[in-house]
Amino acid sequence: MIPAPELDYALLSPLLIVAAAALLGVLVEAFCPRGPRFVVQTALATAATVAALVASIVVYAGGDLGLTDEPGRTVVADEAAVITWMMLAIFAILGVALFADRRLDGGLSAFTGRAADRPGSDAEAEALRLRVEHTEIFPLAMFALLGMMLFAASADLLTMFVALEVLSLPLYLLCGIARRRRLLSQEAALKYFVLGAFSSAFFLYGIALAYGYSGSFAIGALGELHDDTELRVAAVALMAVGLLFKVGAVPFHTWTPDVYVGAPTPVTAFMAAGTKAAAFVALMRVLFASTETDWQPMIAVVAVVTMVVGSLLAIAQTDVKRMLAYSSVAHAGFLLTGVLGGSDAASVLFYLATYGLASIGAFAVVMLVRDAGGEATASARWAGLGRENPVLGVSFAIFMLSFAGIPLTGGFVGKLSVFIEAGGAGYGPVVVVGVLVSAVAAFFYVRMITVMFFAEPDGVAVASGAVVTTAVVVLAAVGTVILGIAPGPVLELVQQTGSLIP
């Protein structure tokens, strides 16, 4: 007889809130009239993400965390998981705000009205005339958020795989329903789906080998000593392939630029911040459970190659979204440098917070810089933006400086923390490469600032009246500066993370 699982509903309340909101969103799609549906879904998603944030804070303040030694536990609400839930809830609040802004494109959102209509067809024109909108984006975002939260809290490999699919499938759909440049959006969704399925196969095969090695799906069982160490190394390597795909590390990064460019920009912002945060916590759980000699040399090589390739390819880009995509690849390398520490997740969690805020803010600025064809993503079209709209110009400059790791921004403290972590673990050469790459990367970040403030204006319009998106930009910029000037409270919070080995 299979024993009934013991559930601590209080500890799991953030997950349950998001799951309930996702299911209620499906019911709203079925029973709510089309007229008020967009407003209802927006309110439901916003309330759920705020409630999940509050619940996560309450769970953390309760102090009954880190209970990871019970056999058969599949989900663990330890310090790292709950802090990640807080982070993901904040990213989701900002992401839902971007999803809901309808003042950017003639009173409509960034998503197509009917995804089944052929691009350029009469049916698509009719949907545009009738102002039809895809309100399913909100429950899909909630399901993706649920998967991210479960992914970061998994103590069991099968649970982690289920969470991986729950977060991935909604994102595949969301990437393919952009209102403008629909063929590019559909191509991005197909690439993401095919390569994502391929990486999931690697991850699942690694789980099979891990079970063959330890006879258990518990992540902590990877640290048990058995005779077949080669089987454990193979299992960890295959699972790492699947997880490195999700974080966009080289050589598993090829989907990143195409998907980031083709997906609706609100989805790109949410995905860039949330998926990377959840995937890195999951990656650390798997790696830290195994013997360090199994994975540290491999991760060191991947970190160096990812930093170098991401930064060098970003230099050559003339499209802002594509540049931010390759920047995301480079930042995956910097984050992997922090993972080399081998046991402490604090530096990586802080870096994820700073990167996530700056990334959402940067893509929100991309949403606001427009011409007759929609978003003006060619970097030359941003000429004079800082003089035409100082708020957006200064905010985007803050994000670029944070990405570059310039002092007084959160990015500087984040990079410093991961470099200290890697140096303390004996990986000084990787730190040296990271510092040199940071100097190279500063070139294309400063180049964008130069274009915005010192080039002659090119007549690009900024979406007027887009109060919600502008508020997201300002909040992200303020948060980035606060994390750079007064990082103490957040650093103290992430320092409380204990062992990530369930």
FENHU-V147116 format. One record per residue. N is the residue number from 0. RES is the residue in one small letter. PHI is phi in radians with two decimals (NA if undefined). PSI is psi in whole degrees, -180 to 180 (NA if undefined). OMEGA is omega in whole degrees, -180 to 180 (none if undefined). Layout:
BEGIN
n & res & phi & psi & omega
N & RES & PHI & PSI & OMEGA
N & RES & PHI & PSI & OMEGA
END
This chain:
BEGIN
n & res & phi & psi & omega
0 & m & NA & 130 & -180
1 & i & -1.40 & 123 & -179
2 & p & -1.21 & 146 & 178
3 & a & -1.21 & 138 & -180
4 & p & -1.21 & 148 & 175
5 & e & -1.65 & 122 & -177
6 & l & -1.98 & 129 & 173
7 & d & -1.70 & 95 & -173
8 & y & -1.11 & -30 & 179
9 & a & -1.16 & -46 & 180
10 & l & -1.16 & -32 & -178
11 & l & -1.58 & 4 & -174
12 & s & -0.98 & -39 & 177
13 & p & -1.05 & -41 & 178
14 & l & -1.14 & -42 & -178
15 & l & -1.15 & -36 & 178
16 & i & -1.11 & -47 & -179
17 & v & -1.16 & -41 & 178
18 & a & -1.09 & -43 & 179
19 & a & -1.09 & -41 & 179
20 & a & -1.12 & -40 & 179
21 & a & -1.12 & -44 & -180
22 & l & -1.20 & -40 & 176
23 & l & -1.10 & -36 & 177
24 & g & -1.08 & -36 & 176
25 & v & -1.14 & -41 & 178
26 & l & -1.16 & -37 & 176
27 & v & -1.05 & -41 & 178
28 & e & -1.07 & -33 & -176
29 & a & -1.41 & -34 & -168
30 & f & -2.08 & -18 & -178
31 & c & -1.48 & 135 & 177
32 & p & -1.02 & 153 & -175
33 & r & -1.09 & -34 & -176
34 & g & -0.96 & -61 & -178
35 & p & -1.51 & 3 & -170
36 & r & -1.11 & -41 & -178
37 & f & -1.07 & -44 & 180
38 & v & -1.14 & -42 & -180
39 & v & -1.10 & -45 & -180
40 & q & -1.15 & -39 & 178
41 & t & -1.10 & -46 & -180
42 & a & -1.11 & -41 & -180
43 & l & -1.13 & -47 & -179
44 & a & -1.15 & -41 & 179
45 & t & -1.13 & -46 & 179
46 & a & -1.08 & -40 & -178
47 & a & -1.16 & -43 & -179
48 & t & -1.19 & -39 & 176
49 & v & -1.15 & -43 & 179
50 & a & -1.12 & -38 & 177
51 & a & -1.12 & -39 & 177
52 & l & -1.12 & -47 & 179
53 & v & -1.08 & -44 & 180
54 & a & -1.09 & -39 & 179
55 & s & -1.12 & -41 & 178
56 & i & -1.12 & -42 & 179
57 & v & -1.11 & -43 & 178
58 & v & -1.06 & -44 & -180
59 & y & -1.14 & -42 & -179
60 & a & -1.17 & -25 & 179
61 & g & -1.12 & -28 & 173
62 & g & 1.41 & -5 & -178
63 & d & -1.57 & 66 & -174
64 & l & -2.08 & 172 & 174
65 & g & 1.35 & 16 & 179
66 & l & -1.43 & 84 & -172
67 & t & -1.98 & 5 & -173
68 & d & -1.73 & 5 & -180
69 & e & -1.40 & 132 & -180
70 & p & -1.16 & 144 & 177
71 & g & 1.44 & 1 & -179
72 & r & -1.22 & 131 & -179
73 & t & -1.88 & -24 & 177
74 & v & -2.25 & 135 & -177
75 & v & -2.23 & 129 & 178
76 & a & -1.76 & 67 & 177
77 & d & -1.53 & -178 & -175
78 & e & -1.04 & -45 & -178
79 & a & -1.09 & -42 & -179
80 & a & -1.13 & -46 & -176
81 & v & -1.20 & -39 & 176
82 & i & -1.10 & -40 & 177
83 & t & -1.13 & -38 & 176
84 & w & -1.05 & -44 & 177
85 & m & -1.02 & -47 & -179
86 & m & -1.06 & -47 & -179
87 & l & -1.13 & -36 & 178
88 & a & -1.12 & -40 & 178
89 & i & -1.13 & -46 & 178
90 & f & -1.04 & -39 & -179
91 & a & -1.20 & -38 & 177
92 & i & -1.04 & -47 & 179
93 & l & -1.16 & -39 & -180
94 & g & -1.15 & -43 & 178
95 & v & -1.09 & -37 & 177
96 & a & -1.06 & -41 & 178
97 & l & -1.19 & -39 & 177
98 & f & -1.02 & -37 & -169
99 & a & -1.54 & -11 & -175
100 & d & -1.26 & 118 & -179
101 & r & -1.94 & 17 & -180
102 & r & -1.78 & 12 & -177
103 & l & -1.66 & -32 & -170
104 & d & -2.34 & 69 & 177
105 & g & 1.12 & 34 & 178
106 & g & 1.46 & 9 & 179
107 & l & -2.08 & 160 & -180
108 & s & -1.36 & -180 & -178
109 & a & -1.38 & 2 & -174
110 & f & -1.89 & 145 & -179
111 & t & -1.12 & 156 & -178
112 & g & -1.28 & -45 & 179
113 & r & -2.38 & 110 & -176
114 & a & -1.14 & -23 & -178
115 & a & -1.32 & -16 & -179
116 & d & -1.27 & 138 & 178
117 & r & -1.19 & 135 & 180
118 & p & -0.99 & 130 & 180
119 & g & 1.46 & 3 & -176
120 & s & -1.47 & 169 & 176
121 & d & -1.13 & -34 & 180
122 & a & -1.12 & -38 & 178
123 & e & -1.18 & -40 & 178
124 & a & -1.11 & -38 & 178
125 & e & -1.14 & -43 & 178
126 & a & -1.07 & -38 & 178
127 & l & -1.19 & -40 & 180
128 & r & -1.14 & -38 & 180
129 & l & -1.44 & -3 & 178
130 & r & 1.01 & 44 & 177
131 & v & -1.31 & 140 & -180
132 & e & -2.33 & 150 & 178
133 & h & -1.50 & 99 & 178
134 & t & -1.48 & -7 & 177
135 & e & -1.13 & -14 & -178
136 & i & -1.05 & -30 & -176
137 & f & -1.30 & -50 & 174
138 & p & -1.11 & -33 & 176
139 & l & -1.09 & -42 & 178
140 & a & -1.12 & -37 & 179
141 & m & -1.19 & -39 & 176
142 & f & -1.12 & -41 & 178
143 & a & -1.09 & -42 & 178
144 & l & -1.10 & -41 & 177
145 & l & -1.02 & -45 & 179
146 & g & -1.09 & -41 & 178
147 & m & -1.08 & -45 & -179
148 & m & -1.14 & -41 & 178
149 & l & -1.20 & -37 & 179
150 & f & -1.02 & -43 & -177
151 & a & -1.30 & -18 & -175
152 & a & -1.94 & 11 & -176
153 & s & -1.31 & 132 & 174
154 & a & -1.93 & 6 & -174
155 & d & -2.38 & 137 & -175
156 & l & -1.16 & -37 & 178
157 & l & -1.18 & -40 & 176
158 & t & -1.07 & -40 & 179
159 & m & -1.11 & -39 & 179
160 & f & -1.17 & -43 & 177
161 & v & -1.05 & -43 & 179
162 & a & -1.09 & -39 & 178
163 & l & -1.02 & -43 & -180
164 & e & -1.27 & -36 & 179
165 & v & -1.12 & -37 & 179
166 & l & -1.39 & -29 & -174
167 & s & -1.41 & -46 & -173
168 & l & -1.03 & -46 & 176
169 & p & -1.08 & -35 & -180
170 & l & -1.19 & -36 & 176
171 & y & -1.00 & -44 & -180
172 & l & -1.19 & -46 & -176
173 & l & -1.10 & -32 & -179
174 & c & -1.18 & -23 & -173
175 & g & -1.75 & 11 & -174
176 & i & -2.16 & 41 & 175
177 & a & -1.22 & 146 & 179
178 & r & -1.27 & -42 & 179
179 & r & -1.82 & 156 & -179
180 & r & 0.87 & 56 & -172
181 & r & -1.17 & -37 & 180
182 & l & -1.11 & -39 & 177
183 & l & -1.14 & -38 & 179
184 & s & -1.16 & -43 & 179
185 & q & -1.17 & -37 & 176
186 & e & -1.09 & -42 & 179
187 & a & -1.08 & -44 & -179
188 & a & -1.10 & -41 & -179
189 & l & -1.15 & -43 & 178
190 & k & -1.08 & -44 & -179
191 & y & -1.10 & -41 & -179
192 & f & -1.16 & -48 & -176
193 & v & -1.13 & -49 & -179
194 & l & -1.21 & -34 & 177
195 & g & -1.14 & -41 & 177
196 & a & -1.12 & -38 & 179
197 & f & -1.11 & -44 & -180
198 & s & -1.19 & -35 & 177
199 & s & -1.10 & -34 & 178
200 & a & -1.12 & -42 & 176
201 & f & -1.03 & -46 & -178
202 & f & -1.08 & -43 & -178
203 & l & -1.19 & -37 & 177
204 & y & -1.15 & -38 & 175
205 & g & -1.09 & -38 & 177
206 & i & -1.09 & -42 & 179
207 & a & -1.07 & -43 & 179
208 & l & -1.18 & -37 & 178
209 & a & -1.10 & -40 & 177
210 & y & -1.16 & -38 & 177
211 & g & -1.12 & -31 & -180
212 & y & -1.33 & -47 & -171
213 & s & -1.88 & -16 & -175
214 & g & 1.28 & 18 & -178
215 & s & -2.58 & 151 & 174
216 & f & -1.60 & -3 & 179
217 & a & -1.14 & 135 & -179
218 & i & -1.10 & -37 & -179
219 & g & -1.09 & -21 & -179
220 & a & -1.20 & -15 & 177
221 & l & -1.13 & -23 & -180
222 & g & -1.51 & -5 & 179
223 & e & -1.25 & 146 & -177
224 & l & -1.64 & 119 & 175
225 & h & -2.29 & 177 & -176
226 & d & -1.28 & -36 & -173
227 & d & -1.47 & 67 & -179
228 & t & -1.15 & -29 & 179
229 & e & -1.09 & -35 & 179
230 & l & -1.15 & -39 & 178
231 & r & -1.16 & -43 & 179
232 & v & -1.06 & -44 & 179
233 & a & -1.11 & -41 & 180
234 & a & -1.10 & -47 & -180
235 & v & -1.11 & -40 & -180
236 & a & -1.12 & -44 & -179
237 & l & -1.19 & -41 & 177
238 & m & -1.15 & -36 & 178
239 & a & -1.11 & -36 & 178
240 & v & -1.03 & -48 & 180
241 & g & -1.09 & -38 & -178
242 & l & -1.36 & -35 & 177
243 & l & -1.16 & -29 & 173
244 & f & -1.07 & -44 & -177
245 & k & -1.14 & -34 & -180
246 & v & -1.48 & -9 & 177
247 & g & 1.37 & 36 & 180
248 & a & -1.53 & 149 & 177
249 & v & -1.24 & 138 & 6
250 & p & -1.64 & 23 & -177
251 & f & -1.82 & 29 & -172
252 & h & -1.80 & -4 & -167
253 & t & -1.08 & -24 & 178
254 & w & -1.30 & -25 & -168
255 & t & -1.05 & -55 & -177
256 & p & -1.09 & -42 & -178
257 & d & -1.17 & -41 & -179
258 & v & -1.24 & -43 & 180
259 & y & -1.08 & -38 & -179
260 & v & -1.33 & -41 & -174
261 & g & -1.40 & -30 & -177
262 & a & -1.22 & 154 & 171
263 & p & -0.95 & 136 & -173
264 & t & -1.02 & -36 & 175
265 & p & -1.04 & -37 & 178
266 & v & -1.19 & -42 & 178
267 & t & -1.01 & -44 & -180
268 & a & -1.10 & -49 & -179
269 & f & -1.10 & -42 & -177
270 & m & -1.23 & -42 & -178
271 & a & -1.07 & -39 & -178
272 & a & -1.48 & -51 & -172
273 & g & -1.26 & -48 & -178
274 & t & -1.10 & -42 & -179
275 & k & -1.11 & -41 & -180
276 & a & -1.11 & -50 & -178
277 & a & -1.12 & -42 & -177
278 & a & -1.17 & -36 & 180
279 & f & -1.21 & -38 & 177
280 & v & -1.14 & -43 & 178
281 & a & -1.10 & -42 & 179
282 & l & -1.05 & -43 & 180
283 & m & -1.15 & -37 & 179
284 & r & -1.07 & -44 & -179
285 & v & -1.20 & -47 & -176
286 & l & -1.21 & -44 & -177
287 & f & -1.15 & -24 & 179
288 & a & -1.28 & -24 & -178
289 & s & -1.61 & 171 & 177
290 & t & -1.20 & 136 & -173
291 & e & -1.04 & -35 & -179
292 & t & -1.18 & -16 & 178
293 & d & -1.23 & -35 & -169
294 & w & -2.21 & -22 & -175
295 & q & -1.03 & -46 & 179
296 & p & -1.04 & -41 & 180
297 & m & -1.11 & -46 & -179
298 & i & -1.17 & -34 & 178
299 & a & -1.08 & -45 & 179
300 & v & -1.13 & -46 & -180
301 & v & -1.09 & -40 & 180
302 & a & -1.09 & -46 & -179
303 & v & -1.11 & -49 & -179
304 & v & -1.09 & -40 & -179
305 & t & -1.14 & -45 & 178
306 & m & -1.04 & -46 & -176
307 & v & -1.19 & -51 & -177
308 & v & -1.12 & -46 & -180
309 & g & -1.05 & -43 & -178
310 & s & -1.23 & -44 & -179
311 & l & -1.15 & -41 & 179
312 & l & -1.24 & -30 & 178
313 & a & -1.14 & -33 & -179
314 & i & -1.06 & -36 & -174
315 & a & -1.44 & -3 & -173
316 & q & -1.48 & 141 & 174
317 & t & -1.95 & -1 & 176
318 & d & -1.82 & 129 & -174
319 & v & -1.12 & -45 & 180
320 & k & -1.11 & -39 & 180
321 & r & -1.21 & -37 & 176
322 & m & -1.10 & -42 & 178
323 & l & -1.15 & -31 & 178
324 & a & -1.15 & -47 & 178
325 & y & -1.21 & -30 & 173
326 & s & -1.08 & -40 & 177
327 & s & -1.07 & -39 & 177
328 & v & -1.08 & -46 & 180
329 & a & -1.06 & -40 & -180
330 & h & -1.18 & -29 & 173
331 & a & -1.06 & -37 & 176
332 & g & -1.14 & -42 & 177
333 & f & -1.10 & -39 & 179
334 & l & -1.15 & -39 & 177
335 & l & -1.12 & -29 & 175
336 & t & -1.06 & -41 & 177
337 & g & -1.18 & -33 & 179
338 & v & -1.10 & -28 & -178
339 & l & -1.06 & -16 & 178
340 & g & -0.97 & -33 & 170
341 & g & 1.69 & -17 & -179
342 & s & -2.68 & -25 & -174
343 & d & -1.76 & 122 & -179
344 & a & -1.65 & -2 & -171
345 & a & -1.06 & -48 & -177
346 & s & -1.12 & -39 & -180
347 & v & -1.19 & -41 & 179
348 & l & -1.10 & -42 & 178
349 & f & -1.14 & -42 & 179
350 & y & -1.07 & -42 & 179
351 & l & -1.07 & -37 & 179
352 & a & -1.14 & -46 & -179
353 & t & -1.18 & -44 & -180
354 & y & -1.14 & -43 & -178
355 & g & -1.07 & -45 & 179
356 & l & -1.08 & -49 & -178
357 & a & -1.14 & -36 & -179
358 & s & -1.17 & -46 & 178
359 & i & -1.08 & -43 & 179
360 & g & -1.09 & -42 & -179
361 & a & -1.13 & -44 & 179
362 & f & -1.22 & -29 & 175
363 & a & -1.13 & -38 & 176
364 & v & -1.11 & -41 & 177
365 & v & -1.00 & -38 & 179
366 & m & -1.10 & -30 & -173
367 & l & -1.54 & -22 & -179
368 & v & -1.55 & 111 & -169
369 & r & -2.39 & 160 & 169
370 & d & -2.34 & -164 & -176
371 & a & -1.10 & -26 & -178
372 & g & -1.61 & 5 & -178
373 & g & 1.97 & -140 & -179
374 & e & -1.16 & 131 & 178
375 & a & -1.66 & 92 & -173
376 & t & -1.64 & -9 & 176
377 & a & -1.18 & 129 & -175
378 & s & -1.05 & -31 & 179
379 & a & -1.12 & -27 & -180
380 & r & -1.31 & -9 & 179
381 & w & -1.57 & 6 & -178
382 & a & -1.02 & 127 & 177
383 & g & 1.36 & 7 & -178
384 & l & -1.03 & -39 & -179
385 & g & -1.10 & -31 & 178
386 & r & -1.47 & -33 & 180
387 & e & -1.29 & -38 & -179
388 & n & -2.47 & 89 & -176
389 & p & -1.01 & -34 & -179
390 & v & -1.09 & -50 & 179
391 & l & -1.18 & -41 & -179
392 & g & -1.08 & -48 & -180
393 & v & -1.17 & -41 & -180
394 & s & -1.09 & -47 & 180
395 & f & -1.14 & -35 & 176
396 & a & -1.09 & -40 & 177
397 & i & -1.07 & -43 & 179
398 & f & -1.11 & -42 & 179
399 & m & -1.12 & -42 & 180
400 & l & -1.15 & -35 & 177
401 & s & -1.18 & -43 & 176
402 & f & -1.03 & -37 & -179
403 & a & -1.33 & -15 & -180
404 & g & 1.42 & 36 & 180
405 & i & -1.44 & 139 & -180
406 & p & -0.96 & 156 & -177
407 & l & 1.29 & 12 & 171
408 & t & -2.18 & 160 & -180
409 & g & -1.09 & -31 & -180
410 & g & -1.07 & -34 & 179
411 & f & -1.13 & -47 & -180
412 & v & -1.14 & -38 & 179
413 & g & -1.10 & -48 & 179
414 & k & -1.14 & -40 & 179
415 & l & -1.05 & -42 & -177
416 & s & -1.17 & -42 & -180
417 & v & -1.25 & -34 & 177
418 & f & -1.17 & -41 & 177
419 & i & -1.09 & -41 & 180
420 & e & -1.08 & -47 & -179
421 & a & -1.20 & -40 & 179
422 & g & -1.10 & -40 & 179
423 & g & -1.15 & -23 & 179
424 & a & -1.56 & 4 & 178
425 & g & 1.57 & 16 & -180
426 & y & -1.88 & 51 & 178
427 & g & -0.99 & -44 & 179
428 & p & -1.01 & -37 & 178
429 & v & -1.14 & -38 & 178
430 & v & -1.13 & -42 & 179
431 & v & -1.06 & -45 & 178
432 & v & -1.07 & -41 & 179
433 & g & -1.08 & -41 & 179
434 & v & -1.14 & -44 & 180
435 & l & -1.13 & -42 & 179
436 & v & -1.14 & -37 & 178
437 & s & -1.06 & -40 & 178
438 & a & -1.13 & -41 & 178
439 & v & -1.15 & -44 & -178
440 & a & -1.11 & -29 & 180
441 & a & -1.02 & -25 & -178
442 & f & -1.03 & -53 & -175
443 & f & -1.34 & -22 & 174
444 & y & -1.24 & -46 & 179
445 & v & -1.17 & -32 & 177
446 & r & -1.03 & -41 & 178
447 & m & -1.14 & -39 & 178
448 & i & -1.11 & -41 & 178
449 & t & -1.08 & -44 & 179
450 & v & -1.07 & -42 & -175
451 & m & -1.24 & -34 & -171
452 & f & -1.91 & -19 & -173
453 & f & -2.12 & -3 & 176
454 & a & -1.70 & 157 & 180
455 & e & -1.22 & 139 & -179
456 & p & -0.99 & 144 & -176
457 & d & -1.90 & 12 & 177
458 & g & 1.36 & 18 & 178
459 & v & -1.30 & 134 & 180
460 & a & -1.58 & 146 & 173
461 & v & -1.84 & 133 & -177
462 & a & -1.00 & 117 & -180
463 & s & -1.51 & 145 & 178
464 & g & 1.46 & -3 & 179
465 & a & -1.41 & 70 & -173
466 & v & -1.13 & -40 & -176
467 & v & -1.13 & -49 & -180
468 & t & -1.13 & -40 & 177
469 & t & -1.09 & -39 & 178
470 & a & -1.11 & -39 & 177
471 & v & -1.08 & -43 & 179
472 & v & -1.05 & -48 & -178
473 & v & -1.13 & -45 & 180
474 & l & -1.08 & -43 & 179
475 & a & -1.14 & -40 & 179
476 & a & -1.15 & -44 & 179
477 & v & -1.09 & -43 & 178
478 & g & -1.09 & -39 & 179
479 & t & -1.11 & -41 & 179
480 & v & -1.21 & -42 & 179
481 & i & -1.06 & -42 & 179
482 & l & -1.15 & -21 & 177
483 & g & -1.56 & -35 & -177
484 & i & -1.53 & -42 & -177
485 & a & -2.29 & 69 & -177
486 & p & -1.39 & -5 & -172
487 & g & -0.89 & -54 & -177
488 & p & -1.03 & -42 & 180
489 & v & -1.22 & -39 & 177
490 & l & -1.09 & -41 & 177
491 & e & -1.12 & -37 & 179
492 & l & -1.12 & -50 & -176
493 & v & -1.25 & -23 & 178
494 & q & -1.18 & -14 & -180
495 & q & -1.38 & -7 & -179
496 & t & -1.15 & 130 & 179
497 & g & -1.60 & -147 & 180
498 & s & -1.19 & 139 & 176
499 & l & -1.61 & 10 & -177
500 & i & -1.66 & 106 & -178
501 & p & -1.22 & NA & none
END
